[in-house]
């Protein structure tokens, strides 16, 4: 029976997603889907403080986004917002199951309530109605997903623990789906999002530096090089003149092919 319970949440979330966007049932031909089954999940590898913090943050995300989605279904007057809230809430139930399973393997203690900021956001939603609620719900969730997105990328690229690596990859797929759904509401305030830092042109990565072709060393003694070159040209001219004089003394007459 527990197996069916574990599968029920993801199944409902998948059906809701298809109802939101029927085209999502078929993957885009040119876009690969990460083969999560190729990743091991044996809790092997060093577990860092950043790894522990990441697992905790994924758990916290579900603790406030699940009730936020439930409020969206109750308080919004927009059918689209209601469906977005239902889908995201249902998918977070599935992600929370994955997170708790990973935390158990890694012996990480997880929180059981949202943090202070998340509780404040939920309070804002409880106090709002109609379109005001819709804007708060969409903007708060979109901003939160934007913050966790780079954190997931950092852990996925750098963790040494296979269970954390797999959870990061799974969480990334949830986050990308949720960002897309939230943006489909057409009321995301993109101008309020944090500005992306400008690239630092002076800092080159080791890989980029190694990929550059070796440059020739600059010539530090240009006068000496010019003098050597001039001497070679003069010697060549003198040798040519001597050869011509010798040819004339022997009565040499060039032959041409038209003769």
One Martini backbone bead per residue (centre of mass of N, CA, C, O) as a GRO file, in nm:
protein
  259
    1UNK     BB    1   0.056   0.063  -0.019
    2UNK     BB    2   0.303   0.261  -0.001
    3UNK     BB    3   0.365   0.262  -0.303
    4UNK     BB    4   0.102   0.402  -0.396
    5UNK     BB    5   0.144   0.661  -0.233
    6UNK     BB    6   0.415   0.739  -0.374
    7UNK     BB    7   0.272   0.755  -0.672
    8UNK     BB    8   0.023   0.946  -0.650
    9UNK     BB    9   0.139   1.230  -0.649
   10UNK     BB   10   0.291   1.230  -0.927
   11UNK     BB   11   0.041   1.156  -1.093
   12UNK     BB   12  -0.129   1.405  -1.036
   13UNK     BB   13   0.080   1.613  -1.131
   14UNK     BB   14   0.097   1.513  -1.425
   15UNK     BB   15  -0.199   1.555  -1.503
   16UNK     BB   16  -0.207   1.858  -1.441
   17UNK     BB   17   0.012   1.940  -1.645
   18UNK     BB   18  -0.139   1.841  -1.899
   19UNK     BB   19  -0.382   2.031  -1.860
   20UNK     BB   20  -0.216   2.292  -1.885
   21UNK     BB   21  -0.010   2.130  -2.105
   22UNK     BB   22  -0.043   1.907  -2.351
   23UNK     BB   23   0.251   1.927  -2.485
   24UNK     BB   24   0.409   1.801  -2.234
   25UNK     BB   25   0.368   1.493  -2.309
   26UNK     BB   26   0.583   1.591  -2.526
   27UNK     BB   27   0.888   1.598  -2.612
   28UNK     BB   28   1.122   1.772  -2.741
   29UNK     BB   29   1.321   1.645  -2.980
   30UNK     BB   30   1.590   1.842  -2.917
   31UNK     BB   31   1.531   1.787  -2.605
   32UNK     BB   32   1.675   1.661  -2.344
   33UNK     BB   33   1.641   1.414  -2.091
   34UNK     BB   34   1.743   1.343  -1.798
   35UNK     BB   35   1.913   1.042  -1.692
   36UNK     BB   36   1.853   0.955  -1.375
   37UNK     BB   37   1.915   0.638  -1.385
   38UNK     BB   38   2.243   0.687  -1.402
   39UNK     BB   39   2.226   0.756  -1.107
   40UNK     BB   40   2.337   0.721  -0.808
   41UNK     BB   41   2.197   0.601  -0.457
   42UNK     BB   42   2.427   0.545  -0.179
   43UNK     BB   43   2.560   0.768  -0.001
   44UNK     BB   44   2.820   0.847  -0.158
   45UNK     BB   45   3.037   1.052  -0.027
   46UNK     BB   46   3.105   1.352   0.057
   47UNK     BB   47   2.951   1.558   0.312
   48UNK     BB   48   2.861   1.874   0.307
   49UNK     BB   49   2.737   2.168   0.420
   50UNK     BB   50   2.605   2.239   0.148
   51UNK     BB   51   2.443   1.981   0.120
   52UNK     BB   52   2.270   2.011   0.373
   53UNK     BB   53   2.149   2.287   0.298
   54UNK     BB   54   2.009   2.195   0.041
   55UNK     BB   55   1.814   1.984   0.158
   56UNK     BB   56   1.675   2.186   0.346
   57UNK     BB   57   1.570   2.384   0.122
   58UNK     BB   58   1.387   2.185  -0.020
   59UNK     BB   59   1.205   2.138   0.220
   60UNK     BB   60   1.119   2.438   0.265
   61UNK     BB   61   0.978   2.480  -0.003
   62UNK     BB   62   0.742   2.283   0.058
   63UNK     BB   63   0.634   2.411   0.332
   64UNK     BB   64   0.517   2.675   0.158
   65UNK     BB   65   0.411   2.583  -0.134
   66UNK     BB   66   0.179   2.404  -0.056
   67UNK     BB   67  -0.004   2.615   0.097
   68UNK     BB   68   0.000   2.821  -0.134
   69UNK     BB   69  -0.149   2.640  -0.340
   70UNK     BB   70  -0.404   2.607  -0.170
   71UNK     BB   71  -0.476   2.909  -0.167
   72UNK     BB   72  -0.504   2.945  -0.474
   73UNK     BB   73  -0.762   2.760  -0.490
   74UNK     BB   74  -0.935   2.947  -0.285
   75UNK     BB   75  -0.864   3.274  -0.356
   76UNK     BB   76  -0.879   3.264  -0.649
   77UNK     BB   77  -1.043   3.382  -0.966
   78UNK     BB   78  -0.833   3.229  -1.140
   79UNK     BB   79  -0.807   2.940  -1.311
   80UNK     BB   80  -0.503   2.944  -1.369
   81UNK     BB   81  -0.401   2.987  -1.079
   82UNK     BB   82  -0.533   2.741  -0.960
   83UNK     BB   83  -0.378   2.532  -1.139
   84UNK     BB   84  -0.094   2.614  -1.061
   85UNK     BB   85  -0.123   2.559  -0.758
   86UNK     BB   86  -0.195   2.258  -0.785
   87UNK     BB   87   0.059   2.163  -0.933
   88UNK     BB   88   0.284   2.266  -0.744
   89UNK     BB   89   0.183   2.132  -0.489
   90UNK     BB   90   0.191   1.837  -0.595
   91UNK     BB   91   0.496   1.836  -0.671
   92UNK     BB   92   0.599   1.896  -0.380
   93UNK     BB   93   0.513   1.632  -0.262
   94UNK     BB   94   0.707   1.463  -0.432
   95UNK     BB   95   0.973   1.612  -0.356
   96UNK     BB   96   0.951   1.563  -0.050
   97UNK     BB   97   0.984   1.259  -0.068
   98UNK     BB   98   1.269   1.265  -0.189
   99UNK     BB   99   1.399   1.431   0.039
  100UNK     BB  100   1.341   1.241   0.281
  101UNK     BB  101   1.488   0.999   0.167
  102UNK     BB  102   1.767   1.131   0.146
  103UNK     BB  103   1.794   1.223   0.445
  104UNK     BB  104   1.789   0.939   0.563
  105UNK     BB  105   2.050   0.837   0.427
  106UNK     BB  106   2.220   1.106   0.543
  107UNK     BB  107   2.134   1.199   0.827
  108UNK     BB  108   1.915   1.444   0.805
  109UNK     BB  109   1.773   1.705   0.964
  110UNK     BB  110   1.447   1.828   0.934
  111UNK     BB  111   1.223   2.051   0.900
  112UNK     BB  112   0.858   2.137   0.999
  113UNK     BB  113   0.888   2.450   0.914
  114UNK     BB  114   0.891   2.745   0.811
  115UNK     BB  115   1.047   3.017   0.780
  116UNK     BB  116   1.020   3.346   0.840
  117UNK     BB  117   0.986   3.441   0.545
  118UNK     BB  118   0.773   3.231   0.460
  119UNK     BB  119   0.561   3.313   0.671
  120UNK     BB  120   0.526   3.599   0.562
  121UNK     BB  121   0.423   3.523   0.280
  122UNK     BB  122   0.176   3.368   0.381
  123UNK     BB  123   0.052   3.616   0.522
  124UNK     BB  124   0.008   3.786   0.268
  125UNK     BB  125  -0.189   3.583   0.136
  126UNK     BB  126  -0.406   3.578   0.360
  127UNK     BB  127  -0.459   3.907   0.327
  128UNK     BB  128  -0.543   3.842   0.038
  129UNK     BB  129  -0.723   3.918  -0.274
  130UNK     BB  130  -0.748   3.818  -0.572
  131UNK     BB  131  -0.530   3.995  -0.757
  132UNK     BB  132  -0.340   4.039  -0.521
  133UNK     BB  133  -0.286   3.748  -0.466
  134UNK     BB  134  -0.179   3.665  -0.741
  135UNK     BB  135   0.073   3.849  -0.737
  136UNK     BB  136   0.202   3.741  -0.481
  137UNK     BB  137   0.222   3.446  -0.555
  138UNK     BB  138   0.386   3.470  -0.818
  139UNK     BB  139   0.626   3.651  -0.719
  140UNK     BB  140   0.726   3.481  -0.479
  141UNK     BB  141   0.779   3.214  -0.630
  142UNK     BB  142   0.959   3.318  -0.858
  143UNK     BB  143   1.183   3.435  -0.676
  144UNK     BB  144   1.250   3.170  -0.526
  145UNK     BB  145   1.333   3.007  -0.779
  146UNK     BB  146   1.561   3.202  -0.867
  147UNK     BB  147   1.742   3.141  -0.611
  148UNK     BB  148   1.765   2.818  -0.624
  149UNK     BB  149   1.881   2.764  -0.903
  150UNK     BB  150   2.193   2.825  -0.859
  151UNK     BB  151   2.223   2.630  -0.617
  152UNK     BB  152   2.173   2.372  -0.774
  153UNK     BB  153   2.404   2.400  -0.978
  154UNK     BB  154   2.635   2.395  -0.772
  155UNK     BB  155   2.575   2.114  -0.652
  156UNK     BB  156   2.565   1.944  -0.912
  157UNK     BB  157   2.871   2.018  -0.988
  158UNK     BB  158   3.021   1.974  -0.673
  159UNK     BB  159   2.932   1.726  -0.554
  160UNK     BB  160   3.037   1.405  -0.382
  161UNK     BB  161   2.740   1.308  -0.357
  162UNK     BB  162   2.511   1.099  -0.503
  163UNK     BB  163   2.240   1.175  -0.364
  164UNK     BB  164   2.264   1.481  -0.402
  165UNK     BB  165   2.295   1.478  -0.706
  166UNK     BB  166   2.017   1.356  -0.768
  167UNK     BB  167   1.843   1.566  -0.622
  168UNK     BB  168   1.940   1.810  -0.785
  169UNK     BB  169   1.834   1.711  -1.057
  170UNK     BB  170   1.540   1.686  -0.975
  171UNK     BB  171   1.496   1.976  -0.869
  172UNK     BB  172   1.556   2.119  -1.135
  173UNK     BB  173   1.302   2.012  -1.284
  174UNK     BB  174   1.098   2.142  -1.098
  175UNK     BB  175   1.186   2.439  -1.118
  176UNK     BB  176   1.151   2.475  -1.423
  177UNK     BB  177   0.850   2.409  -1.423
  178UNK     BB  178   0.756   2.632  -1.223
  179UNK     BB  179   0.859   2.879  -1.373
  180UNK     BB  180   0.686   2.831  -1.626
  181UNK     BB  181   0.409   2.836  -1.491
  182UNK     BB  182   0.426   3.117  -1.362
  183UNK     BB  183   0.478   3.268  -1.638
  184UNK     BB  184   0.197   3.176  -1.769
  185UNK     BB  185   0.026   3.403  -1.618
  186UNK     BB  186   0.147   3.702  -1.715
  187UNK     BB  187   0.234   3.843  -1.401
  188UNK     BB  188   0.524   3.873  -1.402
  189UNK     BB  189   0.776   4.074  -1.239
  190UNK     BB  190   1.066   4.118  -1.400
  191UNK     BB  191   1.165   4.403  -1.290
  192UNK     BB  192   1.193   4.278  -0.982
  193UNK     BB  193   1.427   4.129  -1.044
  194UNK     BB  194   1.731   4.050  -1.007
  195UNK     BB  195   2.025   4.149  -1.114
  196UNK     BB  196   2.252   4.041  -1.323
  197UNK     BB  197   2.564   3.997  -1.312
  198UNK     BB  198   2.835   4.101  -1.446
  199UNK     BB  199   3.082   4.011  -1.626
  200UNK     BB  200   3.421   3.908  -1.569
  201UNK     BB  201   3.684   3.985  -1.782
  202UNK     BB  202   3.946   3.933  -1.589
  203UNK     BB  203   3.833   3.643  -1.541
  204UNK     BB  204   3.985   3.333  -1.598
  205UNK     BB  205   3.961   3.022  -1.658
  206UNK     BB  206   4.157   2.749  -1.669
  207UNK     BB  207   4.037   2.636  -1.932
  208UNK     BB  208   4.061   2.894  -2.102
  209UNK     BB  209   4.364   2.929  -2.067
  210UNK     BB  210   4.445   2.645  -2.189
  211UNK     BB  211   4.306   2.700  -2.479
  212UNK     BB  212   4.511   2.890  -2.545
  213UNK     BB  213   4.737   2.983  -2.756
  214UNK     BB  214   5.052   3.021  -2.793
  215UNK     BB  215   5.257   3.298  -2.763
  216UNK     BB  216   5.492   3.482  -2.879
  217UNK     BB  217   5.762   3.625  -2.791
  218UNK     BB  218   5.872   3.923  -2.743
  219UNK     BB  219   6.072   4.160  -2.885
  220UNK     BB  220   6.346   4.321  -2.707
  221UNK     BB  221   6.576   4.351  -2.970
  222UNK     BB  222   6.527   4.518  -3.248
  223UNK     BB  223   6.802   4.638  -3.352
  224UNK     BB  224   6.948   4.363  -3.381
  225UNK     BB  225   6.755   4.242  -3.589
  226UNK     BB  226   6.792   4.460  -3.812
  227UNK     BB  227   7.099   4.431  -3.846
  228UNK     BB  228   7.099   4.133  -3.932
  229UNK     BB  229   6.916   4.166  -4.178
  230UNK     BB  230   7.091   4.376  -4.331
  231UNK     BB  231   7.351   4.202  -4.355
  232UNK     BB  232   7.223   3.976  -4.526
  233UNK     BB  233   7.144   4.149  -4.771
  234UNK     BB  234   7.429   4.259  -4.840
  235UNK     BB  235   7.568   3.984  -4.886
  236UNK     BB  236   7.385   3.894  -5.117
  237UNK     BB  237   7.448   4.125  -5.314
  238UNK     BB  238   7.756   4.076  -5.339
  239UNK     BB  239   7.743   3.784  -5.446
  240UNK     BB  240   7.584   3.847  -5.705
  241UNK     BB  241   7.787   4.046  -5.837
  242UNK     BB  242   8.027   3.844  -5.859
  243UNK     BB  243   7.886   3.637  -6.042
  244UNK     BB  244   7.836   3.830  -6.286
  245UNK     BB  245   8.133   3.899  -6.349
  246UNK     BB  246   8.224   3.607  -6.404
  247UNK     BB  247   8.036   3.559  -6.650
  248UNK     BB  248   8.148   3.782  -6.842
  249UNK     BB  249   8.446   3.678  -6.858
  250UNK     BB  250   8.334   3.393  -6.998
  251UNK     BB  251   8.106   3.470  -7.213
  252UNK     BB  252   7.826   3.470  -7.117
  253UNK     BB  253   7.516   3.358  -7.277
  254UNK     BB  254   7.201   3.367  -7.273
  255UNK     BB  255   6.932   3.148  -7.318
  256UNK     BB  256   6.642   3.113  -7.516
  257UNK     BB  257   6.353   2.945  -7.605
  258UNK     BB  258   6.318   3.113  -7.900
  259UNK     BB  259   6.587   3.019  -8.057
   0.00000   0.00000   0.00000
